[in-house]
Amino acid sequence: MPATYEPIATTTLGSAASSISFSSISSAYTDLRVVLVCQTASNANIAFRLNSDTGTNYSYTLLYGTGTSAASFRDTSITRGYIIAADNAATSPNWNLCTMDIFSYAGSTNKTILTNGSNDKNGSGTVEAAVNLWRNASAINSVTLLAWNGVNFNTDTTATLYGIKAA
Amino acid sequence: MANTYTLIASNTLSSSATSVTFSAIPNTYTDLVLKVSARTANTVPSRTTRLRLNGLSTTIYSYTIIDGDGSTATSTRASSTTESPVVVNGNSSTSSTFSNTEIYIPNYAGTTQKPISTAYAAENNATAAALGAVASLVNLTSAVISLEISNSSNFLTGSSFFLYGIKNS
């Protein structure tokens, strides 16, 4: 059977950092998947940028549950995509599990990205799912994960980029 | 480059069973994925299907759910409980209709607590359908060596369970 789900790169932080980047992504796959297991030094939204684009070309629609209520939220024409709201690891020292699925990343249409965040803290936390749109028709050649608002990812945060082939 | 999404074991039920267990899971992967296509003897989709790690039924599990049933979205939570929940189609659902569930466990062989992401879809062209996601946390700091998925009623014949290992290098 051909290899259709391949690790492209993985990063485990040896020291705190505000971002993790995967660059020079080949166009040899059909879809991309990012798996991020992270902690942050303060409460922070985990965001992403594609091809280092800082323009207002991102939007998302979010569905989330807090354990007591379910809600949906939208943001348009912003400067980054959305993955999850992470808690301060000093007070909630558990790991956030986040996934990003980027479809037809090498195609010539705008890019749709599904993100999922699991952030249960045994009595608090959230579960989130979002659909993001990056209004850019270029092939994606880099993905940057960001701990927003100047917050750092903690040491041992791990991110892996996989490539998925349709055939 | 090596294929890193590898089938570890599978079980497609030829008769009803209350549980399916994958044991002796090797520690040679980075993450685990369990894919479930199932139908139970319950009357409706319900959270009576549960996941347990390493055979542990102590209060090491917690979870936060968001769930939509076609008319209402809700979120609920349990802390210090004995299982992680999964929603599966019941036997009153449209015939030959099985629900789909994917359970993702990163760093399962590590020494930190285990976050788990679960997504489920139990559509049946009727009411009592369910679409949702579960964020679970298991206060288990040893490697995951077995997974048990069980139901208070039976999983019905044809239900299938596929356990994959994923390597990040």
Chai-1 contact restraints between the chains, C-beta under 6 A:
chainA,res_idxA,chainB,res_idxB,connection_type,confidence,min_distance_angstrom,max_distance_angstrom,comment,restraint_id
A,A3,B,N3,contact,1.0,0.0,6.0,A-B,restraint_1
A,Y5,B,Y5,contact,1.0,0.0,6.0,A-B,restraint_2
A,E6,B,M1,contact,1.0,0.0,6.0,A-B,restraint_3
A,P7,B,T4,contact,1.0,0.0,6.0,A-B,restraint_4
A,P7,B,N168,contact,1.0,0.0,6.0,A-B,restraint_5
A,P7,B,S169,contact,1.0,0.0,6.0,A-B,restraint_6
A,T10,B,N168,contact,1.0,0.0,6.0,A-B,restraint_7
A,V37,B,P106,contact,1.0,0.0,6.0,A-B,restraint_8
A,G65,B,I66,contact,1.0,0.0,6.0,A-B,restraint_9
A,G65,B,S75,contact,1.0,0.0,6.0,A-B,restraint_10
A,T66,B,S75,contact,1.0,0.0,6.0,A-B,restraint_11
A,G67,B,T64,contact,1.0,0.0,6.0,A-B,restraint_12
A,G67,B,S75,contact,1.0,0.0,6.0,A-B,restraint_13
A,G67,B,R77,contact,1.0,0.0,6.0,A-B,restraint_14
A,S69,B,S75,contact,1.0,0.0,6.0,A-B,restraint_15
A,A70,B,I66,contact,1.0,0.0,6.0,A-B,restraint_16
A,A70,B,A73,contact,1.0,0.0,6.0,A-B,restraint_17
A,A70,B,T74,contact,1.0,0.0,6.0,A-B,restraint_18
A,A70,B,S75,contact,1.0,0.0,6.0,A-B,restraint_19
A,N94,B,Q113,contact,1.0,0.0,6.0,A-B,restraint_20
A,N94,B,L137,contact,1.0,0.0,6.0,A-B,restraint_21
A,W95,B,P115,contact,1.0,0.0,6.0,A-B,restraint_22
A,L97,B,P106,contact,1.0,0.0,6.0,A-B,restraint_23
A,L97,B,P115,contact,1.0,0.0,6.0,A-B,restraint_24
A,L97,B,S117,contact,1.0,0.0,6.0,A-B,restraint_25
A,S118,B,P115,contact,1.0,0.0,6.0,A-B,restraint_26
A,S118,B,S117,contact,1.0,0.0,6.0,A-B,restraint_27
A,S118,B,A135,contact,1.0,0.0,6.0,A-B,restraint_28
A,N119,B,A135,contact,1.0,0.0,6.0,A-B,restraint_29
A,D120,B,S62,contact,1.0,0.0,6.0,A-B,restraint_30
A,D120,B,Y63,contact,1.0,0.0,6.0,A-B,restraint_31
A,D120,B,T64,contact,1.0,0.0,6.0,A-B,restraint_32
A,D120,B,A135,contact,1.0,0.0,6.0,A-B,restraint_33
A,D120,B,S136,contact,1.0,0.0,6.0,A-B,restraint_34
A,D120,B,L137,contact,1.0,0.0,6.0,A-B,restraint_35
A,N122,B,S62,contact,1.0,0.0,6.0,A-B,restraint_36
A,N122,B,S79,contact,1.0,0.0,6.0,A-B,restraint_37
A,N122,B,L137,contact,1.0,0.0,6.0,A-B,restraint_38
A,G123,B,S79,contact,1.0,0.0,6.0,A-B,restraint_39
A,G125,B,T64,contact,1.0,0.0,6.0,A-B,restraint_40
A,V127,B,T64,contact,1.0,0.0,6.0,A-B,restraint_41
A,V127,B,I66,contact,1.0,0.0,6.0,A-B,restraint_42
A,V127,B,A133,contact,1.0,0.0,6.0,A-B,restraint_43
A,V127,B,A135,contact,1.0,0.0,6.0,A-B,restraint_44
A,A129,B,A133,contact,1.0,0.0,6.0,A-B,restraint_45
A,T160,B,N168,contact,1.0,0.0,6.0,A-B,restraint_46
